[in-house]
Structure formats: structure tokens, C-alpha cells
């Protein structure tokens, strides 16, 4: 009994944890020096909501066993519960680096990336997860990410590789719609709707049907919006009615929708419907009311910018330039927000009043160095005031602290019509800021860095700085994400080739890692946090390739061999690996084989 007590205690603690008895499980873990119980104690603290204790415990475990994927995963869960998503993301990534088959770490990391729109970053993680889990929900997330980046055909191919069992997958139907295979999509969605009675399939069916037979889809929408109170279904019905010029019906349905949920986009659609009907006075009143509401609240700055642009476009249909300017100035000039000032500046520039446009854009820059600064720099560049544009962009880059803000500015520099990347001072400053913030970059940010590196490499080649050309090329290749949209690996090859052809002497860019910097592989015993008897059993099986139950009883001095082996298999399974396999029964009991490589 003395020998088996630790294993019994561990097994009982795990059973209590799995049944939700966290306090009781924690009590069994207390005072134990077994790594398995220490990490279970931290997991119990997390489950009980004691985030401070859980974080301290997981950090202690990471310090003691830095190669433990499970410890990094636990810390990630604590940080996510605290709302520190950037730090949690880093810990999920580290857990995956240590164990690429850790399904929970893969799932949560992919969810965070996809949740912030970084689908290209999420796809490799989602593919790895689907290969392990074969879970339909994981497959759905992968399909939706592929559709989001325009890879609908690959999404369809992956769906069929999964060998579907007859259950529907909305991601597959969304991929069919995205690839314009509307008839197939409608058939699949209708079958799934009849079979599963899930509204998501009804929405997809009618969406696909609207592309094939809008009139039939219109009748179906009428039928189902009477039966189901569904905002998404009702909004789609309004848009289809508008497309078919059934404006009165669209307005009636829109009133019903706004009673359920009154968003600015629905009010804007109401204005557009009145305008389409030719009721210009009523439309003007609604546009003005909507704009006034949004100016009072300032809840959605980007939506406000769209509304202002729409209202200006409407006024231009019915009024002269001076009247439009007067009306918009009256509405916007009392507000010092960057949104209002940028919209005013754009209007003045379009009408050719450049002095007033410059002054208004500059005030927008002073109102918000980032949101107002980018339009001001772009205006300066369009009007050949390059020194001013350079000064503003360099100021913005030096003050940015968030990765998402850096990517927004970088997009304007690299992809904007003003071609600010042609100013090498700006491009080099951008690359420097990117290199400082690499952990915070999405796949889109890494691609922009790759493009900026390509421009910098080309400039270095023209200046005959072949070493710099090589460095920029290798940086761009290193940072390029999967599924790039505006650059290819082949774009760097001619530049690298020319740099190598002309260089008279070279210094290596990629340095060999120092021997002491190479991390040691964590022993499998520590990785799985095996107890003393578990480690002895696993080591014996590995040394002899196979062992039977009687041999292990003699080695361990206990009859509980089956329980010990089952616990090793369970722990390995939690880490997403297999180290021992049962190979049948002999006259000396069950046979166990070592299968880990």
C-alpha cells in the first residue's frame, strides 16, 4: 500500500478535477512535490477563479520546467481570463512551439487570431488542429478563414478531404457561394435546412437562391420572415427587396427590423430607400437627423465618416456647391473631432479650395495625430509638399505604440495612392518600427513589412549597397506570411542574384547560433510530469522496446502495473502524443511496447 499511495492520490485528484470538485482536488494536491499534482493544483486554482494564485503557480512551474507546454497553456488561460489578450496570445504561441500537437493551445490561439481578423495567421494553426482533432467545429473555423481570404476553392477541397459523414457544414456552403457555385450551394443548404432545422442553413439557402432566382427568393423571404424573428434574415430580405425595386415593401420590412435593433446602418438604408423612391425632401430630413444623432454620440467614428460622405453625395444631387458647403459647414464646424475635420478637408479639396482644405486637414492632425495625421500627410503628398508629408509620417511612426495602429499607417504608406514608400526615409523608419513590434504583427503586417523590405532592397541595389540589399531581401523573405496577396517569394530572387553577382566582399547576414544558446530537449518524463513509478516503468519499456506485466511488477514492486501504464497513456494523450502502446496479452500478462520517436 505504501508504494501505491502516491499513484492512488494522483488518480483520485484528477478524477475529482474532472468531475468539477476543484476544492477537494486541490486539497489532495496540497503539499505534494509531484509535478503532476503541482500543475493540477494550479489548474484547480484557475477553475476556482483564484487568478492571482493560479498565475503565480504557473509561473513557478515555467521557471522550474521551461519546456512544459501544459504550464504555458495554463498561464495563457489565466491571462485570457484577466483580459490580457496580447500576453495570452504569446503564451499560447509558446505552448504550441513546445508541443505542436497541443489541441487546446492550437484551438485558442487560432480563435484569437481569427477573432481579430488575422485569418492568414490563423490558417496554418487551424490546419494543424483539424489534422489532430477531426472536429467539425474546427473544420468550420478553417473553412471560414479560407473563404475570408478568397481561397474558397481550397476550402471546398479540404471539406471533401475530411470525408463528411452526411452532416451539414455551413462553412462548406459559404465556400460554394464564395466560388459562385450558387446552384450547388442552394441545394446543399436546402437539404441541411430540412434535415437540421437550423436557421443558419435557411439564411444560406435563401442567400444562394437570391443569386439564381431573385423573384423566387423574394417570395421565400416573405414566407419565412413571418415565421421567424431573425434580424439577419430580415435584413437580407430588405436588401433583396431594394434590389428588386420593391421600395415600399423594403421600407415596411425595415421598420420591423428597426423595432428589433436600431443600428445606424439601418437608418442609413432607410435614407437610401427614400432617395431611391424619389422622396428627396423626406430623404434629406432623415439624412440630417441621422447625422445629427451620430454627431451627438460619436459612438462609431468610422460609421460617421461614411454617413457624412453619403449626405454630401445626396446634397450634391439637389443643391449647388455653395449651398452644400454652407450646410455641411453648419453641421460639422462646431465639432473639433478628427472625423468632422477630415470630411470637411476632403470636401474642400474636391471643390478646389486648397488653402481651406490644407488648414482643415492640419486641424484634423492637431485633433488626433494618427487618425487626422494620415489624411493630412496624404493631402500634403498629393500637393507635392513632400517635406511636410515626411515630417508628419515620421512623427506618427515615432509615437505609435500599438501593432494595429502601425499596420494601419503602414498600409497607407505602402499601398496608398500617394506612394509614400518612395521616400526612403519613411520606408526605413517604417521597417525599423516593424522590427521593434514583430510579436504584435498580424499576417497583414508581416506582408506589409515584406513589401517595404522589397522596396528598401531595390533602393539599396541602386545605391550599390549590396550588403543592405541582401539584408532587406532576407528580412522580407523571413517575414512573408502564407497566402501573400501583394508579393511573392520570387520577387526577391532577382535582387538577391544581382547583389550576389556584384558584391566584392560580404559579411554573413545569418549568424550560426551559439552552442550554448541551443535549448536542450526536455526529457519526456518531465514533459509528461510522470511520478517516480511511472518514470521507472516508461524508462524500462523504452530500454527494452517491449515489456510484459510480470516484468514490470518485479521492477516496481507493485501489482498495480495496469493502472500505472494507463496513467502514462492518459498523460501522453493530454499532450497530444503516444509513447506506449498495448500489444495484446501473453502468459506473463499484458504486453507494452515503446512507440515514441
Buried (B, 14 or more C-beta within 10 A) or exposed (E): EEEBEBBEBBBEBBEBBEEEBBEBBBBBBEEBEBBBBBBBBBBBBBBBEBBEBBBBBBBEBBEEBBBBBBBBBBBBBBBBBEEBEEBBBBBBBBBBEBBBBBBBBBBBBBBBBBEBBBBBBBBBBBBBBBEBBEBBEBBBBBBBBBBBBEBBEBBBEBBEEBEEEEEBBBBBBBBBBBBEBBEBBBBBBBBBBEEEEEBBBBBBBBBBBBBEEBEEBBEBBEEBBEEEEBEEBBBBBBBBBBEBEBBEBBBEBBEEBBEEEEBBEBBBBBBBBBBBBEBEEBBBEBBBEBBEBBBEEEEBBEBBBBBBEBBBEBBBEEBEBEEBBEBBEEBBEEBEBBBBBBBBBBBBBEBEBEEBBBBBBBBBBBBBBBBBBBBBBBBBBEBEBBEBBBEBBBEBBEEBEEBBBBBBBBBBBBEBEBEBBEBEEBBBBBBEBBEEBEEBBBBBBBBBBBBBBBBBBBBBBEEEBBBBBBBBBBBBBEBBBEBBEEBEEEBBEEBBEBBEEEBEEEEEEEEEEEEEEEEEEBEBBBBBBBBEBBBBBBBBBBEEEEBBBBBBBEBBEBEBBBBBBBBBBEBBEBBBBEBBBEEEEEEEBBBBBBBEE
